[in-house]
Amino acid sequence: MTTKQIEVSILGQPYRLACSPETEAALLEAVARVDAEMNKIRANSNVRGQDRIAVMAALSLASELLKLQASVRHGESFPAEEIRRTMHQMNEQLGTVIQQYSVQ
């Protein structure tokens, strides 16, 4: 697996991150989300200091994740990747059955 270095900025601070070409888009999306959350906290609160802003952003994002996980457990939203994986397995099984009947 090839690794590349990308330059990003979070709350005005530059960071160099390593990622594979396949994960770059997802990493850039995550960086944008973290940067937006940290900027929102800095603009809308009295929290100062990047370390404190980072902790508050982490807590906010973790809270969002926990709410999403709870809604998935209660059937209120659907995990797209799990649905894709299940559909792929079903298609493979159907293909096998169809092939068995077309050979006979």
C-alpha positions as a Markdown table, in Angstrom:
| # | Residue | x | y | z |
|---|---|---|---|---|
| 1 | Met | 0.0 | 0.0 | 0.0 |
| 2 | Thr | 1.4 | 3.4 | -1.0 |
| 3 | Thr | 1.5 | 6.2 | 1.5 |
| 4 | Lys | 1.6 | 9.8 | 0.6 |
| 5 | Gln | 1.9 | 13.0 | 2.7 |
| 6 | Ile | -0.7 | 15.7 | 2.6 |
| 7 | Glu | -0.7 | 19.2 | 4.1 |
| 8 | Val | -3.8 | 20.3 | 5.9 |
| 9 | Ser | -4.8 | 23.2 | 8.2 |
| 10 | Ile | -6.9 | 22.9 | 11.3 |
| 11 | Leu | -7.7 | 26.0 | 13.2 |
| 12 | Gly | -5.1 | 27.8 | 11.2 |
| 13 | Gln | -2.3 | 25.4 | 12.2 |
| 14 | Pro | -0.6 | 23.4 | 9.4 |
| 15 | Tyr | -0.4 | 19.6 | 9.8 |
| 16 | Arg | 1.3 | 17.0 | 7.6 |
| 17 | Leu | -0.6 | 13.8 | 7.5 |
| 18 | Ala | 0.2 | 10.4 | 6.0 |
| 19 | Cys | -2.5 | 8.5 | 4.1 |
| 20 | Ser | -3.0 | 6.1 | 1.3 |
| 21 | Pro | -4.4 | 7.5 | -2.0 |
| 22 | Glu | -7.6 | 5.4 | -1.3 |
| 23 | Thr | -8.2 | 7.1 | 2.0 |
| 24 | Glu | -7.2 | 10.7 | 1.1 |
| 25 | Ala | -10.7 | 11.9 | 0.3 |
| 26 | Ala | -12.1 | 10.6 | 3.6 |
| 27 | Leu | -9.3 | 12.0 | 5.6 |
| 28 | Leu | -9.7 | 15.5 | 4.0 |
| 29 | Glu | -13.4 | 15.3 | 4.8 |
| 30 | Ala | -12.6 | 14.5 | 8.4 |
| 31 | Val | -10.1 | 17.3 | 8.6 |
| 32 | Ala | -12.7 | 19.7 | 7.2 |
| 33 | Arg | -15.2 | 18.5 | 9.8 |
| 34 | Val | -12.8 | 18.9 | 12.7 |
| 35 | Asp | -11.7 | 22.3 | 11.5 |
| 36 | Ala | -15.3 | 23.5 | 11.2 |
| 37 | Glu | -16.1 | 22.2 | 14.7 |
| 38 | Met | -13.1 | 23.8 | 16.3 |
| 39 | Asn | -13.8 | 27.1 | 14.5 |
| 40 | Lys | -17.4 | 27.0 | 15.7 |
| 41 | Ile | -16.3 | 26.5 | 19.3 |
| 42 | Arg | -13.8 | 29.3 | 19.1 |
| 43 | Ala | -16.3 | 31.7 | 17.6 |
| 44 | Asn | -19.3 | 30.8 | 19.9 |
| 45 | Ser | -17.7 | 30.3 | 23.3 |
| 46 | Asn | -15.3 | 31.6 | 25.8 |
| 47 | Val | -13.0 | 28.6 | 25.4 |
| 48 | Arg | -9.5 | 29.7 | 24.6 |
| 49 | Gly | -6.4 | 27.7 | 23.9 |
| 50 | Gln | -6.2 | 25.3 | 21.1 |
| 51 | Asp | -5.9 | 22.3 | 23.4 |
| 52 | Arg | -9.1 | 23.2 | 25.1 |
| 53 | Ile | -10.9 | 23.9 | 21.8 |
| 54 | Ala | -9.7 | 20.5 | 20.5 |
| 55 | Val | -11.0 | 18.7 | 23.6 |
| 56 | Met | -14.4 | 20.5 | 23.3 |
| 57 | Ala | -14.5 | 19.7 | 19.5 |
| 58 | Ala | -13.7 | 16.0 | 20.3 |
| 59 | Leu | -16.4 | 15.8 | 22.9 |
| 60 | Ser | -18.9 | 17.4 | 20.5 |
| 61 | Leu | -18.0 | 15.0 | 17.6 |
| 62 | Ala | -18.0 | 12.0 | 20.0 |
| 63 | Ser | -21.5 | 13.0 | 21.2 |
| 64 | Glu | -22.7 | 13.2 | 17.5 |
| 65 | Leu | -21.2 | 9.8 | 16.9 |
| 66 | Leu | -22.9 | 8.2 | 19.9 |
| 67 | Lys | -26.2 | 9.7 | 18.9 |
| 68 | Leu | -25.9 | 8.3 | 15.4 |
| 69 | Gln | -24.9 | 4.8 | 16.8 |
| 70 | Ala | -27.9 | 4.8 | 19.1 |
| 71 | Ser | -30.2 | 5.7 | 16.2 |
| 72 | Val | -28.7 | 2.9 | 14.1 |
| 73 | Arg | -29.3 | 0.5 | 17.0 |
| 74 | His | -32.9 | 1.6 | 17.2 |
| 75 | Gly | -33.5 | 1.3 | 13.5 |
| 76 | Glu | -33.8 | 5.0 | 13.0 |
| 77 | Ser | -31.1 | 5.2 | 10.4 |
| 78 | Phe | -29.4 | 2.7 | 8.2 |
| 79 | Pro | -25.6 | 1.9 | 8.1 |
| 80 | Ala | -24.9 | 2.3 | 4.4 |
| 81 | Glu | -21.7 | 0.2 | 4.3 |
| 82 | Glu | -23.4 | -2.7 | 6.1 |
| 83 | Ile | -26.3 | -2.5 | 3.6 |
| 84 | Arg | -23.8 | -2.5 | 0.7 |
| 85 | Arg | -21.9 | -5.5 | 2.1 |
| 86 | Thr | -25.2 | -7.4 | 2.6 |
| 87 | Met | -26.4 | -6.6 | -0.9 |
| 88 | His | -23.1 | -7.8 | -2.3 |
| 89 | Gln | -23.3 | -11.1 | -0.4 |
| 90 | Met | -27.0 | -11.6 | -1.6 |
| 91 | Asn | -26.0 | -10.9 | -5.2 |
| 92 | Glu | -23.2 | -13.4 | -5.0 |
| 93 | Gln | -25.6 | -16.0 | -3.5 |
| 94 | Leu | -28.2 | -15.3 | -6.2 |
| 95 | Gly | -25.5 | -15.6 | -8.9 |
| 96 | Thr | -24.5 | -19.0 | -7.6 |
| 97 | Val | -28.1 | -20.2 | -7.5 |
| 98 | Ile | -28.8 | -18.9 | -11.0 |
| 99 | Gln | -25.7 | -20.5 | -12.3 |
| 100 | Gln | -26.6 | -23.8 | -10.8 |
| 101 | Tyr | -30.0 | -23.8 | -12.5 |
| 102 | Ser | -28.8 | -22.5 | -15.8 |
| 103 | Val | -26.3 | -25.4 | -16.0 |
| 104 | Gln | -28.9 | -28.1 | -15.5 |
